[in-house]
Amino acid sequence: MGFALLRSLFCRCYRHSCFKLRARYLKLVEKNICPYMKS
């Protein structure tokens, strides 16, 4: 599994809020990994 695919899956999961328990951490990660996504 390449990083691009992993990132795609992560961002998709983030968008659907399945990582909601770590929202604060994910907001920080989002800025680095998913700059093209908006909450």
N, CA, C and O atoms as a printed pandas DataFrame, in Angstrom:
     atom_number atom_name residue_name chain_id  residue_number  x_coord  y_coord  z_coord
0              1         N          MET        A               1    0.849   -1.208    0.000
1              2        CA          MET        A               1    0.000    0.000    0.000
2              3         C          MET        A               1    0.879    1.250    0.000
3              4         O          MET        A               1    1.628    1.501    0.944
4              5         N          GLY        A               2    0.772    2.022   -1.070
5              6        CA          GLY        A               2    1.577    3.232   -1.164
6              7         C          GLY        A               2    1.021    4.363   -0.316
7              8         O          GLY        A               2   -0.135    4.330    0.107
8              9         N          PHE        A               3    1.846    5.351   -0.075
9             10        CA          PHE        A               3    1.427    6.481    0.746
10            11         C          PHE        A               3    0.234    7.218    0.135
11            12         O          PHE        A               3   -0.672    7.655    0.846
12            13         N          ALA        A               4    0.250    7.347   -1.198
13            14        CA          ALA        A               4   -0.838    8.049   -1.881
14            15         C          ALA        A               4   -2.181    7.367   -1.616
15            16         O          ALA        A               4   -3.187    8.029   -1.358
16            17         N          LEU        A               5   -2.181    6.044   -1.684
17            18        CA          LEU        A               5   -3.408    5.284   -1.440
18            19         C          LEU        A               5   -3.809    5.399    0.023
19            20         O          LEU        A               5   -4.982    5.592    0.346
20            21         N          LEU        A               6   -2.824    5.278    0.899
21            22        CA          LEU        A               6   -3.089    5.378    2.332
22            23         C          LEU        A               6   -3.679    6.746    2.653
23            24         O          LEU        A               6   -4.634    6.858    3.421
24            25         N          ARG        A               7   -3.101    7.777    2.058
25            26        CA          ARG        A               7   -3.579    9.141    2.263
26            27         C          ARG        A               7   -5.014    9.284    1.765
27            28         O          ARG        A               7   -5.854    9.902    2.419
28            29         N          SER        A               8   -5.276    8.704    0.603
29            30        CA          SER        A               8   -6.616    8.773    0.024
30            31         C          SER        A               8   -7.636    8.129    0.949
31            32         O          SER        A               8   -8.708    8.687    1.185
32            33         N          LEU        A               9   -7.301    6.954    1.471
33            34        CA          LEU        A               9   -8.197    6.244    2.382
34            35         C          LEU        A               9   -8.376    7.021    3.675
35            36         O          LEU        A               9   -9.483    7.118    4.203
36            37         N          PHE        A              10   -7.281    7.574    4.181
37            38        CA          PHE        A              10   -7.336    8.339    5.423
38            39         C          PHE        A              10   -8.232    9.561    5.274
39            40         O          PHE        A              10   -9.082    9.829    6.123
40            41         N          CYS        A              11   -8.031   10.294    4.192
41            42        CA          CYS        A              11   -8.802   11.512    3.965
42            43         C          CYS        A              11  -10.273   11.186    3.757
43            44         O          CYS        A              11  -11.152   11.928    4.195
44            45         N          ARG        A              12  -10.528   10.075    3.088
45            46        CA          ARG        A              12  -11.912    9.665    2.853
46            47         C          ARG        A              12  -12.554    9.334    4.195
47            48         O          ARG        A              12  -13.701    9.698    4.454
48            49         N          CYS        A              13  -11.803    8.642    5.042
49            50        CA          CYS        A              13  -12.303    8.250    6.358
50            51         C          CYS        A              13  -12.490    9.489    7.216
51            52         O          CYS        A              13  -13.472    9.604    7.950
52            53         N          TYR        A              14  -11.551   10.409    7.122
53            54        CA          TYR        A              14  -11.639   11.650    7.884
54            55         C          TYR        A              14  -12.905   12.394    7.510
55            56         O          TYR        A              14  -13.617   12.908    8.373
56            57         N          ARG        A              15  -13.180   12.445    6.215
57            58        CA          ARG        A              15  -14.334   13.162    5.712
58            59         C          ARG        A              15  -15.629   12.584    6.281
59            60         O          ARG        A              15  -16.592   13.310    6.530
60            61         N          HIS        A              16  -15.635   11.267    6.480
61            62        CA          HIS        A              16  -16.821   10.609    7.009
62            63         C          HIS        A              16  -16.813   10.544    8.532
63            64         O          HIS        A              16  -17.656    9.884    9.140
64            65         N          SER        A              17  -15.857   11.233    9.139
65            66        CA          SER        A              17  -15.779   11.342   10.597
66            67         C          SER        A              17  -15.650   10.027   11.360
67            68         O          SER        A              17  -16.123    9.927   12.492
68            69         N          CYS        A              18  -15.022    9.019   10.762
69            70        CA          CYS        A              18  -14.860    7.764   11.492
70            71         C          CYS        A              18  -13.670    7.837   12.438
71            72         O          CYS        A              18  -13.410    6.889   13.179
72            73         N          PHE        A              19  -12.939    8.959   12.419
73            74        CA          PHE        A              19  -11.830    9.145   13.353
74            75         C          PHE        A              19  -12.191   10.265   14.330
75            76         O          PHE        A              19  -11.325   10.931   14.899
76            77         N          LYS        A              20  -13.481   10.444   14.500
77            78        CA          LYS        A              20  -14.004   11.542   15.319
78            79         C          LYS        A              20  -13.411   11.608   16.730
79            80         O          LYS        A              20  -13.281   12.694   17.295
80            81         N          LEU        A              21  -13.054   10.463   17.298
81            82        CA          LEU        A              21  -12.503   10.436   18.645
82            83         C          LEU        A              21  -11.172   11.168   18.771
83            84         O          LEU        A              21  -10.759   11.560   19.863
84            85         N          ARG        A              22  -10.506   11.343   17.619
85            86        CA          ARG        A              22   -9.216   12.029   17.652
86            87         C          ARG        A              22   -9.271   13.309   16.829
87            88         O          ARG        A              22   -8.300   13.680   16.170
88            89         N          ALA        A              23  -10.402   13.969   16.874
89            90        CA          ALA        A              23  -10.648   15.162   16.075
90            91         C          ALA        A              23   -9.536   16.207   16.160
91            92         O          ALA        A              23   -9.101   16.735   15.137
92            93         N          ARG        A              24   -9.083   16.501   17.351
93            94        CA          ARG        A              24   -8.032   17.527   17.500
94            95         C          ARG        A              24   -6.770   17.147   16.747
95            96         O          ARG        A              24   -6.183   17.968   16.042
96            97         N          TYR        A              25   -6.356   15.888   16.904
97            98        CA          TYR        A              25   -5.155   15.408   16.222
98            99         C          TYR        A              25   -5.361   15.422   14.714
99           100         O          TYR        A              25   -4.473   15.809   13.955
100          101         N          LEU        A              26   -6.553   14.991   14.292
101          102        CA          LEU        A              26   -6.835   14.915   12.867
102          103         C          LEU        A              26   -6.885   16.288   12.214
103          104         O          LEU        A              26   -6.501   16.434   11.053
104          105         N          LYS        A              27   -7.351   17.295   12.940
105          106        CA          LYS        A              27   -7.387   18.643   12.376
106          107         C          LYS        A              27   -5.970   19.092   12.040
107          108         O          LYS        A              27   -5.743   19.768   11.037
108          109         N          LEU        A              28   -5.026   18.710   12.884
109          110        CA          LEU        A              28   -3.632   19.064   12.653
110          111         C          LEU        A              28   -3.093   18.278   11.465
111          112         O          LEU        A              28   -2.418   18.825   10.592
112          113         N          VAL        A              29   -3.406   16.981   11.448
113          114        CA          VAL        A              29   -2.951   16.118   10.365
114          115         C          VAL        A              29   -3.570   16.544    9.034
115          116         O          VAL        A              29   -2.906   16.537    7.998
116          117         N          GLU        A              30   -4.849   16.913    9.080
117          118        CA          GLU        A              30   -5.547   17.318    7.862
118          119         C          GLU        A              30   -4.823   18.440    7.135
119          120         O          GLU        A              30   -4.733   18.441    5.907
120          121         N          LYS        A              31   -4.312   19.383    7.893
121          122        CA          LYS        A              31   -3.621   20.529    7.294
122          123         C          LYS        A              31   -2.371   20.082    6.539
123          124         O          LYS        A              31   -1.946   20.731    5.583
124          125         N          ASN        A              32   -1.789   18.965    6.979
125          126        CA          ASN        A              32   -0.573   18.456    6.343
126          127         C          ASN        A              32   -0.847   17.402    5.271
127          128         O          ASN        A              32   -0.192   17.376    4.229
128          129         N          ILE        A              33   -1.826   16.533    5.543
129          130        CA          ILE        A              33   -2.111   15.428    4.629
130          131         C          ILE        A              33   -3.248   15.726    3.659
131          132         O          ILE        A              33   -3.209   15.292    2.507
132          133         N          CYS        A              34   -4.249   16.457    4.109
133          134        CA          CYS        A              34   -5.418   16.709    3.269
134          135         C          CYS        A              34   -5.673   18.201    3.065
135          136         O          CYS        A              34   -6.757   18.682    3.395
136          137         N          PRO        A              35   -4.709   18.939    2.533
137          138        CA          PRO        A              35   -4.858   20.386    2.352
138          139         C          PRO        A              35   -5.990   20.754    1.399
139          140         O          PRO        A              35   -6.480   21.883    1.404
140          141         N          TYR        A              36   -6.398   19.782    0.577
141          142        CA          TYR        A              36   -7.435   20.038   -0.417
142          143         C          TYR        A              36   -8.830   19.774    0.138
143          144         O          TYR        A              36   -9.824   19.973   -0.561
144          145         N          MET        A              37   -8.911   19.321    1.409
145          146        CA          MET        A              37  -10.214   19.027    2.007
146          147         C          MET        A              37  -10.643   20.124    2.962
147          148         O          MET        A              37   -9.812   20.770    3.600
148          149         N          LYS        A              38  -11.945   20.326    3.053
149          150        CA          LYS        A              38  -12.473   21.336    3.970
150          151         C          LYS        A              38  -13.460   20.674    4.926
151          152         O          LYS        A              38  -14.268   19.841    4.516
152          153         N          SER        A              39  -13.390   21.041    6.180
153          154        CA          SER        A              39  -14.270   20.435    7.178
154          155         C          SER        A              39  -15.729   20.736    6.879
155          156         O          SER        A              39  -16.613   20.303    7.619
